[in-house]
Amino acid sequence: MARKRQAIRDHTAEANLFARRAAVSLLIVFAMLGIVVSNLYVLQVEQHDAYQTRSNGNRIKVLPIAPNRGLIYDRNGILLAENRPVFSLEVIPEEVDSLDDTLDSLSALMGITQEERDNFLKIYRGQRRFKPIALRTQLNEEEVALFSAQQHRFPGVSVEARLSRYYPYGETLTHVLGYVAKINKKDLQKLQEAGQEDNYAATYDIGKLGIEKYHEEELHGQVGYQQVEVNSQGRIIRTLSVDPPVPGKDIVLNIDLALQLAAKKALDGKRGTVVVSAPDTGGVLAMYSSPSYDPNLFVHGISSKNYSALLNSPDRPLINRATQGQYPPASTIKPLLGLVGLEDGVITPKTTINDTGRYKLPNVSHVWRDWKKWGHGKVNVERAIMMSCDTFYYDLAYKLGIDRISDAMSEFGFGDYTGVDLYEESDANMPSRGWKRARFNQPWYIGDTIPVGIGQSYWTATPIQLNQAINTLINHGERFVPQIMMGFMSENGEVSQEPLKTMRPIMVKERKNWDLMLSAMHDVNHSDEGTGRKSFSDAPYQSGGKSGTAQLFSVGQNESYNEEEVSEHLRDNAMYVAFAPYEQPEVSVAVVVENAGGGSSNAAPVARQVIDFFFRERDFMQPDYVPPEQASKEQAE
């Protein structure tokens, strides 16, 4: 069988096919190469900045720098609130592998207490994980050395040095200065709402009370930042750049530390308060509330035991009695009501009554009694103030009526905030028909009005309100807002004083009525029958004053008040307001001594001591108080 012949290959066709395939493959290669080049261009050129930033993030960190908190001085340049360096053991939760294991190991090494651990976890649950949290504050040198030797075992844990607030005069100024304490969840929420969270990125403490809270924004300052290079373990290698923080402003107060100490000494441990101010400016020269407490306890976190002791104390040391204490103003308001009676024409300087020690309304069986059983005899408005005659003011209140009394006393600031630069202030209560209807859903009875005439019934006032009202009387109707802060201190030590804050003045028809009431207050202190004569008769200056004794419960019609049979916390409050010198007053004082008895015998001596110090010793005596740690150092030496 013949063999089949093979066809001859078409080499031209095969060459063309290969060429086409090679061309297609080459196109695909170039296309893929173009894509790679394009991606390289995007990564290296268009997105260079973004990837450069991400790359730097692996080795560069931006760390916030806390500003130094502003200092607080008294009017004479004495430092009242300072910053001291402390060491603290701090943990950054996100850099810790196992928080529980780390805390266990630190507890074994450093003796961390359960309370410290609980406080740490409480803050941890309310704070972002990248922010450091202090586990223990105020480390001593031994504790710093102990941890430093073992620090390699605790990534994310470090000993940090920072400035911490310290109050060298302790409880003497607590209710004025307040204190700073750790920022909690509630504080953080408020900062977020105010858009201030970033400014507190490196800050641990915030003002909680007093001037520290009221002027927090000025005292805190502005946060700074630094760029640092870190290694793979997060340790700082070098600092690349620094944007320094702006320190808080230094504040100067109207408070005179020496006078504050004198007020504290005059109270002598009694429950009560002393408010001292300059009538012509409203500047608060002293404000002491007793009992007080050491604010340094709160700066680094107060223990549960210490806080419970303060919170549950029957003496209520946490209350600022000067601005939050609500007391019946008692007879201290008689000059003010006398002015209203004269202005309204319901009495004249010659109007008299015969005080028999009892007051009755027509067709009413109830009897209102004078503090003096047999009465004061024939009295006019001046003698009624001088001898503190209650019966005259029962009758005056009846003639004026609650509507006029409430309106006039509201003008003097009762029932409203004074505007003092503290958030811890009560407006107390100036009663009215509307108030009683809203409070008790009852009408106002004429019997409710009578005791208002001697500052009792539903009427309450704070000592700062009393002081402001007496200043208004002294100034013939000109009204100043009480101010604790004088101004800011510059770097060269000069003080830029804040402008005085005024309120709408009180206008009267007869200017001589102001002088008549002030003259009556002068007689209180310097006449033979004045209720303050025993305390002020031998004073080397002329002054004015008014006593008050505030009952805390009603005594039955046929009963008599016996102090020895009454529980101590139900005894009368002693009140006194005073000013000096009489012709051109430079200082005014409001004193409350709780459950002490009569105002003339218990509160007036306190006012006298404070005013004596103001005139005799303020210019050449330095404060006789030595901070505890300084005293210990001097004794050791």
C-alpha positions in Angstrom: 0.0 0.0 0.0 1.5 3.3 -1.0 2.4 5.7 1.7 0.3 9.0 2.1 2.3 12.1 1.4 2.6 14.7 4.3 1.5 18.2 3.6 4.3 20.8 3.5 4.0 23.3 6.6 3.1 26.9 5.8 5.9 28.6 7.6 4.6 32.1 6.7 1.3 31.4 8.4 3.0 30.1 11.5 5.3 33.0 11.6 2.4 35.4 11.4 0.5 33.6 14.1 3.5 33.7 16.4 4.0 37.4 15.7 0.3 38.1 16.6 0.6 36.1 19.8 3.8 37.8 20.7 2.3 41.2 20.0 -0.7 40.4 22.2 1.5 39.1 25.0 3.7 42.2 24.8 0.6 44.4 25.0 -0.6 42.6 28.0 2.9 42.9 29.6 3.0 46.6 28.9 -0.6 47.0 30.1 0.3 45.3 33.4 3.5 47.3 33.6 1.5 50.5 33.1 -0.8 49.5 35.9 2.1 48.9 38.2 3.7 52.2 37.2 0.4 54.0 37.7 0.0 52.5 41.1 3.5 53.4 42.0 2.8 57.0 40.9 -0.3 57.1 43.0 1.4 55.7 46.1 4.7 57.7 45.7 3.4 61.0 44.4 -0.4 61.5 44.9 -0.7 59.8 48.2 2.8 60.5 49.5 1.7 62.8 52.3 -0.9 60.4 53.6 1.5 57.5 53.7 4.3 59.6 55.0 2.1 60.6 58.0 1.1 57.0 58.6 4.8 56.0 58.5 5.7 58.8 60.9 2.9 57.6 63.2 4.9 54.5 63.7 7.9 56.4 65.1 6.5 60.0 65.9 4.0 60.8 68.6 2.3 64.0 69.5 2.1 64.4 73.3 0.0 67.0 75.1 1.8 69.2 77.8 -0.3 70.3 80.7 -0.1 74.1 81.5 1.0 75.2 85.0 -2.1 76.2 87.0 -2.3 79.8 88.0 -1.4 80.8 91.5 -3.7 82.5 94.0 -2.5 85.4 96.3 -4.1 87.5 99.0 -4.3 91.2 98.6 -0.9 91.6 100.2 0.9 89.1 97.9 0.8 86.2 100.3 0.6 82.9 98.4 -2.6 81.0 99.2 -2.6 78.3 96.6 0.6 77.0 95.0 1.9 74.1 92.8 4.3 71.5 94.2 6.1 68.8 92.3 4.9 65.2 93.0 5.6 61.8 91.6 2.8 59.5 90.6 2.5 55.9 89.3 0.6 56.1 86.1 -0.9 53.4 83.7 -1.9 53.8 80.1 -4.5 51.0 79.7 -4.1 50.5 75.9 -0.4 49.7 76.3 -1.0 47.1 78.9 -1.4 43.5 77.8 -3.4 42.3 80.8 -4.6 45.0 83.1 -5.6 42.6 85.9 -2.2 40.8 85.9 -0.4 44.2 85.8 -2.4 45.4 88.8 -1.8 42.2 90.7 2.0 42.5 90.1 2.0 46.1 91.0 0.1 45.4 94.2 2.6 42.8 95.2 5.6 45.1 94.4 4.3 48.5 95.5 1.8 47.5 98.2 -1.1 49.0 96.2 -4.2 49.0 98.5 -7.6 47.8 97.5 -9.0 51.3 97.8 -6.4 52.6 95.4 -7.2 49.8 93.0 -10.9 50.5 93.2 -10.4 54.2 92.6 -8.2 53.4 89.6 -10.8 51.1 88.1 -13.6 53.6 88.7 -11.6 56.2 86.6 -10.7 53.6 84.0 -14.3 52.8 83.3 -15.1 56.4 82.6 -12.0 57.4 80.7 -10.5 56.7 77.3 -7.9 53.9 77.2 -5.1 55.9 75.7 -5.1 58.5 78.5 -2.8 57.8 81.5 -4.5 57.1 84.9 -2.8 57.6 88.2 -2.7 54.4 90.3 -0.9 56.0 93.2 0.0 59.6 93.8 2.6 61.3 96.0 5.2 58.5 95.7 8.2 58.9 98.0 11.8 58.4 97.0 11.9 54.8 98.0 8.8 53.9 96.0 10.2 55.7 92.9 13.5 53.8 93.2 11.7 50.5 93.8 9.5 50.8 90.7 12.4 52.2 88.5 14.4 49.0 89.1 11.5 46.8 88.0 10.0 49.1 85.3 11.1 46.7 82.4 8.4 44.3 83.7 5.6 46.8 83.3 5.1 48.1 79.8 2.5 50.9 79.8 3.3 51.8 83.4 5.6 54.7 84.4 6.5 57.1 87.1 5.6 60.7 86.1 6.6 63.9 87.7 4.0 66.7 87.7 2.9 69.8 89.6 0.1 69.3 92.1 -2.0 71.9 94.0 -1.2 72.6 97.6 -2.9 74.9 100.1 -0.4 76.0 102.7 -3.1 77.5 105.1 -5.3 74.4 105.0 -8.8 74.9 106.5 -8.4 78.6 107.0 -9.4 79.4 103.4 -11.2 76.3 102.3 -14.6 77.9 101.7 -13.1 80.8 99.8 -10.5 79.0 97.7 -12.3 75.6 97.3 -10.0 73.0 95.9 -9.0 71.0 92.8 -9.5 67.3 92.5 -9.3 64.6 89.8 -11.4 65.0 86.7 -14.3 62.6 86.9 -16.8 61.4 84.3 -19.2 64.2 85.1 -16.4 66.8 84.6 -15.4 65.2 81.4 -18.9 65.3 80.0 -19.2 69.0 80.9 -15.8 69.7 79.2 -17.0 67.9 76.0 -20.2 69.9 76.0 -18.3 73.1 76.3 -15.8 72.1 73.6 -12.9 72.2 76.2 -11.9 68.5 76.2 -8.8 68.9 74.1 -7.5 71.7 76.4 -7.5 69.2 79.2 -5.7 66.4 77.3 -2.8 66.4 79.8 -4.6 67.7 82.8 -5.5 65.5 85.8 -7.3 68.0 88.1 -10.0 70.6 87.8 -11.5 73.1 90.2 -14.3 71.6 92.2 -15.3 74.4 94.6 -14.7 78.0 95.5 -12.5 80.4 93.5 -10.8 77.3 92.0 -14.0 76.4 90.3 -15.4 79.8 89.6 -12.3 81.0 87.8 -11.3 77.6 86.4 -10.9 78.8 82.8 -8.5 81.6 83.8 -6.5 79.5 86.3 -6.1 76.4 84.0 -4.3 78.0 81.0 -3.9 76.5 77.5 -2.5 73.0 76.7 0.8 72.7 74.8 2.1 69.8 72.6 5.4 68.2 71.8 6.4 65.9 68.9 8.7 63.0 70.0 10.4 60.2 68.2 9.8 56.7 69.8 11.3 53.3 69.2 9.4 50.1 68.5 8.7 49.7 72.3 7.2 53.1 72.5 10.0 54.7 74.5 10.9 58.3 73.7 14.2 58.6 71.8 14.3 62.4 71.2 12.1 65.4 71.1 11.4 66.8 67.6 9.5 70.0 68.3 7.6 71.7 71.2 4.6 74.0 71.2 4.8 75.2 74.8 1.6 75.5 77.0 0.3 78.8 78.2 0.2 78.9 82.0 -2.9 79.9 83.8 -3.3 83.4 85.1 -2.3 84.3 88.6 -5.2 85.6 90.7 -5.1 88.2 93.5 -8.0 88.2 96.0 -9.5 91.0 98.0 -9.0 88.6 101.0 -6.6 89.7 103.7 -5.0 86.6 105.1 -4.2 88.2 108.4 -7.8 89.4 108.8 -9.1 85.9 107.8 -7.0 84.4 110.6 -8.4 87.0 113.0 -11.9 86.0 112.0 -11.1 82.4 112.6 -9.6 83.2 115.9 -12.6 85.3 117.0 -15.0 82.4 116.3 -12.8 80.2 118.5 -14.1 76.9 117.1 -17.8 77.8 117.4 -20.2 76.9 114.6 -20.8 80.1 112.6 -19.4 82.5 110.1 -17.8 85.9 109.7 -18.0 88.0 106.5 -15.9 91.2 106.3 -16.1 93.6 103.4 -15.2 97.1 102.2 -18.5 99.0 101.9 -17.2 101.4 99.2 -16.3 98.6 96.8 -18.0 95.4 97.9 -14.6 93.7 98.1 -14.7 90.7 100.5 -11.8 91.1 102.9 -12.5 88.0 104.9 -14.9 85.1 104.8 -14.6 82.3 107.3 -17.0 79.5 107.9 -16.6 77.3 111.0 -16.1 74.4 111.2 -13.9 73.9 108.1 -11.7 71.2 106.7 -8.4 70.7 105.0 -8.8 71.0 101.2 -5.5 69.1 100.6 -7.4 65.9 101.5 -9.3 66.2 98.2 -6.4 67.0 95.9 -5.1 63.5 95.6 -8.3 61.7 96.3 -9.9 61.6 99.8 -10.3 58.3 101.5 -13.8 56.9 102.0 -13.3 57.1 105.8 -12.3 60.8 105.8 -15.1 61.7 103.4 -17.8 59.9 105.3 -16.6 61.7 108.5 -17.0 65.1 106.8 -20.3 64.2 105.1 -22.0 62.7 108.2 -20.7 65.3 110.7 -23.6 67.0 112.5 -21.6 70.2 112.4 -21.7 70.2 108.5 -18.2 71.4 107.7 -18.7 71.0 104.0 -21.3 73.9 104.0 -20.0 77.4 103.4 -22.1 79.1 106.0 -21.3 82.6 104.7 -23.0 82.0 101.3 -25.1 78.8 101.9 -26.2 79.1 105.5 -29.8 80.2 105.6 -30.7 81.9 108.9 -33.6 84.0 110.1 -32.0 87.5 110.0 -33.7 88.4 113.3 -33.4 92.0 114.5 -30.4 92.8 112.3 -32.9 94.0 109.6 -34.7 96.5 111.9 -32.8 99.5 110.4 -33.9 98.5 106.9 -37.5 98.1 107.9 -37.4 101.4 109.8 -36.2 103.1 106.6 -39.1 101.6 104.6 -41.6 102.7 107.3 -40.2 106.3 107.1 -40.2 106.3 103.3 -43.8 105.0 103.1 -45.0 107.5 105.7 -46.5 104.9 108.0 -44.2 106.3 110.7 -42.2 109.5 111.3 -39.1 110.1 113.5 -41.5 111.2 116.2 -43.9 108.3 116.0 -44.0 106.5 119.4 -45.7 103.5 121.0 -45.9 102.4 124.6 -44.2 99.0 124.7 -45.5 96.9 127.6 -43.7 93.8 126.4 -46.9 92.4 124.6 -48.5 93.0 121.2 -52.0 92.0 120.1 -54.0 92.6 117.0 -57.6 93.7 117.3 -60.0 90.7 117.8 -57.0 88.3 117.8 -56.2 86.2 120.9 -52.6 85.5 120.0 -50.0 87.6 121.9 -46.6 88.4 120.4 -44.0 89.0 123.1 -41.1 91.3 123.3 -37.7 89.9 124.3 -37.9 92.1 127.4 -40.8 90.9 129.5 -41.8 94.2 130.9 -41.2 96.1 127.7 -39.3 99.2 126.8 -41.8 101.9 127.6 -42.2 104.8 125.3 -40.1 104.3 122.1 -39.7 105.8 118.6 -38.0 104.2 115.7 -34.5 105.3 116.8 -34.9 104.0 120.3 -36.6 100.8 118.9 -33.4 100.1 116.9 -31.0 101.1 119.7 -32.8 98.8 122.3 -34.0 96.3 119.7 -37.6 96.7 120.7 -39.7 94.0 119.1 -43.1 95.4 119.9 -42.4 98.6 117.8 -41.5 96.4 114.8 -44.5 94.1 115.3 -46.7 97.2 114.9 -44.6 98.5 112.0 -44.9 95.2 110.1 -48.7 95.3 110.6 -48.9 98.8 109.2 -46.6 98.1 106.2 -48.1 94.7 105.2 -46.2 91.8 103.7 -46.5 93.1 100.1 -44.6 96.3 100.9 -42.1 94.5 103.1 -41.4 91.8 100.6 -40.9 94.3 97.7 -38.7 96.7 99.7 -36.5 93.9 101.2 -36.1 92.3 97.7 -34.6 95.6 96.6 -32.0 95.2 99.3 -31.1 91.8 97.9 -33.0 89.4 100.2 -34.3 86.3 98.4 -31.8 86.6 95.6 -28.2 85.8 94.8 -25.7 88.5 95.7 -23.5 87.6 92.7 -20.4 86.9 94.7 -17.9 85.0 92.7 -18.6 81.6 94.2 -21.0 79.0 92.7 -21.8 77.8 96.2 -24.5 80.4 97.1 -28.1 80.2 98.2 -30.7 82.8 97.5 -32.4 82.0 100.9 -36.0 83.1 101.1 -37.9 86.5 101.2 -41.5 85.4 101.9 -44.5 86.8 100.0 -48.1 86.0 99.3 -47.2 84.3 96.1 -44.3 82.3 97.7 -46.6 80.9 100.4 -49.3 79.9 97.9 -46.7 78.2 95.7 -45.0 76.5 98.7 -47.9 75.5 100.9 -51.0 76.2 98.8 -52.2 78.5 101.6 -53.1 82.1 101.7 -51.0 84.7 103.6 -52.5 85.6 107.0 -51.9 88.8 108.9 -50.4 86.7 111.7 -47.7 85.6 109.3 -46.7 89.2 108.8 -46.1 90.2 112.5 -43.0 88.1 113.1 -41.5 89.2 109.7 -41.1 92.6 111.4 -38.3 91.2 113.6 -36.8 89.0 110.9 -38.5 85.8 111.8 -41.4 83.8 110.3 -40.5 82.4 106.9 -37.8 84.9 106.3 -34.2 83.5 105.9 -31.0 85.2 104.7 -27.4 84.3 104.2 -24.7 86.2 106.0 -23.3 87.5 102.7 -26.8 89.0 101.9 -26.9 90.6 105.4 -23.5 92.2 104.7 -24.5 93.4 101.3 -27.7 94.9 102.7 -25.9 96.8 105.5 -23.4 98.1 102.9 -26.3 99.4 100.8 -27.5 101.2 103.9 -24.1 102.6 104.6 -23.8 103.8 101.0 -27.2 105.5 101.0 -28.7 103.1 98.4 -25.6 102.5 96.2 -25.2 98.8 95.7 -22.1 96.8 95.0 -21.8 93.1 94.1 -19.5 91.3 96.7 -16.2 90.4 95.0 -13.6 88.0 96.3 -11.2 88.4 93.4 -9.4 91.7 93.1 -7.7 91.0 89.7 -5.0 89.3 87.8 -1.3 89.5 88.5 1.0 90.1 85.6 4.6 88.7 85.1 6.1 91.9 86.6 3.9 91.6 89.7 1.4 94.3 88.9 -2.3 93.7 89.5 -4.8 94.6 86.9 -7.9 95.2 89.0 -11.3 94.0 87.8 -13.9 96.7 87.4 -16.3 97.1 90.3 -19.7 95.4 89.8 -22.7 97.5 90.7 -26.4 96.9 90.9 -29.4 99.2 90.4 -29.3 101.7 93.4 -32.2 102.2 95.8 -33.7 105.6 95.6 -35.5 107.3 98.5 -37.6 110.4 98.9 -35.8 111.7 102.0 -32.0 111.3 102.1 -32.0 112.2 105.8 -33.8 108.9 106.5 -30.6 107.0 105.6 -28.7 109.1 108.2 -31.4 108.6 110.8 -31.0 104.8 110.6 -27.2 104.9 110.6 -27.4 107.2 113.7 -29.6 104.7 115.4 -27.1 102.0 114.7 -24.4 104.2 116.2 -26.5 104.4 119.3 -26.7 100.6 119.4 -22.9 100.5 120.0 -22.3 103.7 121.9 -25.3 104.8 123.9 -26.0 103.9 127.5 -29.0 101.7 126.5 -27.7 100.2 123.2 -27.6 96.5 122.9 -24.0 96.5 121.7 -22.7 98.9 124.3 -20.9 96.2 126.4 -18.8 95.2 123.4 -18.2 98.6 121.7 -18.5 101.3 124.4 -14.7 101.4 125.0 -13.7 101.0 121.4 -11.1 103.6 120.2 -13.2 104.3 117.1 -16.9 105.2 116.6 -19.0 102.5 114.9 -22.5 101.3 114.2 -24.1 98.0 114.7 -27.2 95.9 115.2 -27.8 92.7 117.2 -30.1 89.9 116.4 -31.2 86.7 118.2 -32.9 84.3 115.9 -35.3 81.7 117.4 -35.2 78.3 115.7 -38.6 77.1 117.0 -41.8 78.6 118.3 -42.4 78.9 122.0 -46.0 78.3 123.2 -48.2 81.2 124.4 -48.0 80.2 128.0 -44.4 78.8 127.9 -41.1 80.5 128.5 -37.8 79.8 126.7 -35.3 78.0 128.9 -31.9 77.5 127.2 -30.8 74.8 129.5 -33.8 72.6 128.7 -33.5 73.0 124.9 -31.4 70.7 122.7 -28.1 72.5 121.8 -28.9 72.5 118.1 -32.2 74.2 118.7 -30.9 77.1 120.7 -31.0 80.6 119.4 -28.6 81.8 116.8 -26.6 84.9 117.7 -26.4 87.6 114.9 -24.6 90.9 114.6 -23.8 93.4 111.9 -21.5 96.3 112.3 -19.4 98.9 110.5 -16.7 101.4 111.3 -15.6 104.1 111.5 -19.0 105.7 111.8 -18.4 108.9 109.7 -16.6 107.2 106.8 -17.0 103.4 107.0 -14.0 101.4 105.8 -15.1 98.0 107.0 -18.4 96.1 107.6 -18.9 92.8 109.3 -21.7 90.3 109.5 -21.4 87.6 112.2 -23.5 84.5 112.9 -22.8 82.2 115.8 -25.0 79.2 115.7 -26.9 78.1 118.8 -25.0 80.5 121.0 -27.9 82.6 122.4 -28.2 86.4 122.4 -26.6 88.3 119.6 -25.4 91.2 121.7 -23.6 89.0 124.2 -22.2 86.3 121.8 -21.9 87.7 118.3 -21.1 91.3 119.1 -17.7 90.4 120.8 -16.7 88.5 117.6 -17.5 91.5 115.5 -15.5 93.7 117.9 -12.4 91.5 117.7 -12.4 91.5 113.9 -12.9 95.3 113.6 -10.2 95.9 116.3 -7.8 93.8 114.3 -8.7 95.7 111.1 -7.7 99.0 112.6 -5.0 98.3 115.1 -3.0 95.4 113.6 -3.6 95.0 109.9 -0.8 97.3 108.7 2.1 96.1 110.7 1.3 92.5 111.8 2.1 89.5 109.6 -0.1 86.4 109.9 0.7 84.5 113.0 0.0 81.2 111.2 2.8 78.9 110.2 2.0 76.1 107.8 2.3 72.6 109.5 5.2 71.3 107.4 7.2 74.5 108.0 6.6 74.2 111.8 7.7 70.6 111.7 10.9 71.6 109.8 11.7 74.4 112.3 11.2 72.1 115.2 13.5 69.5 113.7 16.2 72.1 113.1 
